[in-house]
Amino acid sequence: MSPAVFIDALQNELQHTQYGQHPPELYDPIRYIMNLGGKRMRPLLTLMATYLFTDDWRKAVRPALGVEVFHNFTLMHDDIMDQAPLRRGQLTVHEKWNGNIAILSGDVMLVNAYQLLLNIESDKLAPALARFSRTAAEVCEGQQMDMNFETRWDVTEAEYIDMIRLKTSVLLGYALELGGLIAGADEETTRHLYEGGMNIGVGFQLKDDLLDVYGDPTKFGKQVGGDIIANKKTFLLIEALQQAKGSVKDELTDWLTRTDFDKGEKVQAVTSIYDQLGIRQLTEARINDYFTRGFANFDQVKADSDRKNVLIQFARQLVERES
Amino acid sequence: MSPAVFIDALQNELQHTQYGQHPPELYDPIRYIMNLGGKRMRPLLTLMATYLFTDDWRKAVRPALGVEVFHNFTLMHDDIMDQAPLRRGQLTVHEKWNGNIAILSGDVMLVNAYQLLLNIESDKLAPALARFSRTAAEVCEGQQMDMNFETRWDVTEAEYIDMIRLKTSVLLGYALELGGLIAGADEETTRHLYEGGMNIGVGFQLKDDLLDVYGDPTKFGKQVGGDIIANKKTFLLIEALQQAKGSVKDELTDWLTRTDFDKGEKVQAVTSIYDQLGIRQLTEARINDYFTRGFANFDQVKADSDRKNVLIQFARQLVERES
């Protein structure tokens, strides 16, 4: 089975999903954000996990789309909170319409996510929704922690990992767990899938932080150094703040507190501090650690090896991405 | 059975419900808004409807609280959208904390509502959640319509009734329907309960509009005439705008467009226009019509007459309220 079959099934369902019609201000933003594209990573993981244990993976398509709708709901609300002007190169919903519409459309999207998840067979519905609800609350917890970190300079590595685990990774873990649940896999198996998704997810987010500084500008989609310019509290900056001593610490603090600076110069200077402190190697080691743990979790999942390879190849692509 | 037993059971559950702990900025606002009080009308309706058909009404307590949490979620988000400074005489969440926290806490509340509803027995879970989700989406549709009406002067009576039906009444209908569903009542019965709640709900909201103008100032909690001062598009104003002709129409339009006016004078003048047009009688007739239809729906519900009386007495109190 090629991933293209899963992608086609998802695209087909995406095109046929009716979120609602009236009033249009409520439902047009949902269609808009769902059509902005994206890798559809989460629902693909769900379908691949279902396919591990059953040929009838199509019964997971609508619930998988529920996970994608939930993810896009979090993007719509996060963009309001972050006052982000653009999402995937297009205007964010609160910019194209307004803040109130972005709040209310997002609310309906969260309801829509549950509506899609209600297509899970009734004997599996309660546990699947309980785990989804716990995960959804955790994603909100992660977003709140992320906002709290903006005004703190003493965020520890452990706190940061906990934040990205909640904000990003638990949903990747749940996407895989859901696939297993729908296919009727046992508890041990769904736990391995969840842990695998979570570990890959943490590695994935740390790689995001790394690429922002050390990515190849010809391959990386965004401006290299964007996080440095914005003083974004990434894994790299948190490590540097904890490890820098003496004059290096002073220089880093100086760059973080300057209000008037040349962007290129700041990126170069902070990157050079990271280089001196060996932050790149340290981050790469942590990324590899999480990816290794994730693939070890997948190793524990008992399933047909050809089917497992579809999932593992897909995870490898996520791991090896350059953008 | 006295309603006090239901109220006690709800209060007890309210006190023991854990919404979550960390980070506190996310969960403190939930405890705050849930502790502001209120009539707990919706969960009481659920418990009374369950009690119509079974002694085991306590199994409905947690799902009933889910409806109350959902209702308070809508208040938290509506207050952001309406920029309301106060809710039940206390600071609104976005004023006491900030807008971002009110968005995100509200999001978790919607998840919490589903978590409480997951306590419905598994054989009834899927239909109960499907109907809840449809209702939740409709409440959002009603709120969007309400916002759209703010900038329109040509809102028809039918559009207005449709808006309050969605924004307020469907949730009262669902609260009763849910009680029936949990008790295992048949489809015809739950439909009568839903329709009854919906009709009472529309009457209830129209009475709110009426009391704002014709309420007894010594009994009405808010300032009489508040809606007139704010040009709020109520049933009374919409009727007056449609019925006024000639000089009366000119006078009404004049009051609606003045930016500088004496509040008492405006309230007196607009009320006098309503009097001339017979708006009070017309509104009272519509309220009675909806209440009559609601009680007729309840008449169709086949249940023990003592148990039905508990529900009907409670509905009468809602109907006869002066504040």
Interface residues (C-beta under 8 A of the other chain):
Chain A: G20 H22 P23 E25 L26 H77 I80 M81 N100 I101 I103 L104 G106 D107 V108 L110 V111 N112 Y114 Q115 L118 S122 D123 L125 A126 L129 A130 S133 R134 A136 A137 C140 E141 Q143 Q144 M145 M147 N148
Chain B: G20 H22 P23 E25 L26 H77 I80 M81 N100 I101 I103 L104 G106 D107 V108 L110 V111 N112 Y114 Q115 L118 S122 D123 L125 A126 L129 A130 S133 R134 A136 A137 C140 E141 Q143 Q144 M145 M147 N148
